Amino acid sequence: MEETRPLLVERRLDNADGSGHINRSSESSSTTTITAVLLLATFVAIFGSIGSGCASGYSSAAESGIRDDLGLTSAQYSVFASIFTVGAMVGATVSGKIADLIGRRGAIWLSDIFSIMGWLAILFAKGIWWLDLGRLALGFGAGILTYGASIYVAEITPKKIRGGFTAANMLMVCGGISLMFFIGNILTWRNLAIFGLVPCLVQSVGLFFIPESPRWLAKIGREKELEDTIQHLRGKKADIYLEVAEIRDYTKTFDQLFKTSILNLFERTYAHPLTIGVGLVLLVQFGGNNGILCYASSIFEAAGCSVSVGTTAMAIIQIPFTALNVFIVDKSGRRSLLMVSAAGTCLGNILVGLGFLFQGFNYSSELCAILVSCGILVYFASCAAGMNATPFVLMSEIFPVNIRGSAGSLVTFVYWFTAWIVSYSFTFLFDWSSPGVFFMFAAVCGSTILFVAKLVPETKGRSLEGIQASMTHVL
């Protein structure tokens, strides 16, 4: 370390642009080559998220079938539906530590084990206990995968295409949710469980054919494997010297300068990235995300809209707009995409709030229904285009390697915990004031624009090490 660090640090300082990151104008163009190995690794890592999406949408699609076959009460089914979020919170709590201990690929594989067990428990369930255990296991697997897949993809992809590749994970989740909405009217609830099981099985097999994250290999000192993995991902003819040197030097420097524990997260050094990570997921959820998703049918019904048409439109609209996020996040940048998306969700909530406000004043029922349905679709389109995926792209970029596991666990836990708070409290707030709850969501979405403008840096086209150095003021 003492022999290589002075030269590399000097190179970093000589090439710094003032913001703390390296100017790679002379960097080999081969570092942005999309190889077959990179595509395969990304596909395998995010494919299991289809299963997570299926698990999220399963309780809505399978409700009537399960309740009819097993004779569940409304209270029993509510526990079954909500226990998924509880499992996700527990999985999120340990996801970072697991990813640090057994690797990013190992964490994804562990999530598959729990997801497979969960689907099998539901498939063969004869009563409420097996259903609840299966749903809890699905949530635990999803909690691990939410962090594991995003960080793995971010750590294997070149910086100029990292955002789109990482955002593709949310595209898979949305795809799984939409599939459950579409085929839920065709398949029985047990066949739906088989359908959700398939992505987990495919991913668990595919993991044997993809490499481990090079940055995790650097973190545990397997430097020869680090070089081999980078070469494998970038192609045989790629010049990987600068990338390998930066990863190795930065990782070793952080290990020497800083100790790693959960308490270190709250040191001044990490205040900026931690504020961004936690702040964004809080704003996403308190802006109405999980509440509107879980109770869309009730919202459409209360507004006098067709529930089947509304939910189908929601399922359809998520896919193209999430795909749009994948293609433009590395061109438009994270900041502008987040602000435009937040503005759209704010507008959507205002339209829904106005619809219910006019309903209370006995305006035309058709006008109220149009405002609410348009508002919900505007909200989901805007959310899919930015606020759903981009915070997880940033989360995979801003945390230094020595706290990445702990910080990822904390942020993912906050995400699922606030999702539970919003989904639990929504019905009470809606009964209290149907327009008021959406105007509150709109206010949170509006404040998101200010939060991003003041605190969130632009990370597109920058190396992970450069981003983290500028935010923590190290090197």
ABEGO torsion letter per residue (X at the ends): XAAAAAAAAAAAAAABAGAGBBBAAABBAAAABBBAAAAAAAAAAAAAAAAAAAAAAAAAAAAAAAAAAAGBBAAAAAAAAAAAAAAAAAAAAAAAAAAAAAEAAAAAAAAAAAAAAAAAAAAABABAAAAAAAAAAAAAAAAAAAAAAAAAAAAABBAAAAAAAAAAAAAAAAAAAAAAAAAAAABBAAAAAAAAAAAAAAAAAAAAABBBBAAAAAAAGBAAAAAAAAAAAAEAABBAAAAAAAAAAAAAAAAAABBBBAAAAABAAAAAAAAAAAAAAAAAAAAGAAAAAAAAAAAAAAAGBBAAAAAAAAAAAAAAAAAAAAAAAAAAEAAAAAAAAAAAAAAAAAAAAAAAAAAAAGBBAAAAAAAAAAAAAAAAAAAAAAAAAAAAAAAAAABBAAAAAAAAAAAAAAAAAAAAAAAAAAAAAAAABAAAAAAAAAAAAAAAAAAAAAABBBABGBBAAAAAAAAAGBX
